[in-house]
Amino acid sequence: MKPLFETAIYVNRATESLSKAIKGKEISDPLIEFRSWTSGEKLFVKAQESGCDLPLIFAQYPKLEYWAIAEEIVVLEEDDKSVTRYRFSNLQRIPGRTRQRNDLTVISTGKPLPNDFIRSYSLVKTPDFLLASRKKRH
């Protein structure tokens, strides 16, 4: 098992779409975001080059629900618009006590991610609660 990368991607996504996209521990079906995740795509490449897994943290509301490992993040041009296709594996519930968006630290500002954050994604510091859960599994 690879270590987790120091940066993660928070994804504002309905949990129903996650469970429909993945079957057990296999790689998910592709999911599409109608936004260009250019920073996310670069981060994915950087994590791979570092020999690390890139965590994706999912929630649709302030409560963080699931996390997974990014398996693909690609920005595509479709009909003169940029979209992002991504896949993930190992979808699991956020460990421990209930966590919220504001438990995540935004990389660019060093401040908590607001609970009312509505954009499709944000680059955040990989939280200690994910790093600790990964170490326990070794």
C-alpha positions, 0 to 999 in steps of 0.5 A: 500500500502506497503512502497518502500524498500530502495534498488531497482533493475535496469533491462536492459530490452526491453520495448516491452517484459514488455508490453507483459508480463503484463495485467493491474494491474495483476501479470506479466507472468514470465520473464527469465534472463539468468543470476543468480540474486543471490543478487537480489533474496536475496534483494527480500526476505529481502524486503518482510521480512521488509514489503516493496515492492521492486521496479524494474526500467526498461530501455533498453537505457539510458532513464529510461522508466518504474518501477514496483513492484517485485512479484517474483525473483527466481534463478533456475538451468536449464541444468547446468546453472543458470537462473532467473525467475521474475514477477512484478505488477503495471507497470507504466511510470517513473514519472516526467521529463525524467530520465536516468540511471545516475540518479540512484545510485549504492549501491556497489559504491555510484556512478551513474549508467553509461548510457552505463551500459550493464549488465542485472541488478544492485542494486541501491538506490531507487530514491527519484522520486519513493519515492515521487510518491508513497507518492502522491498516499497515 
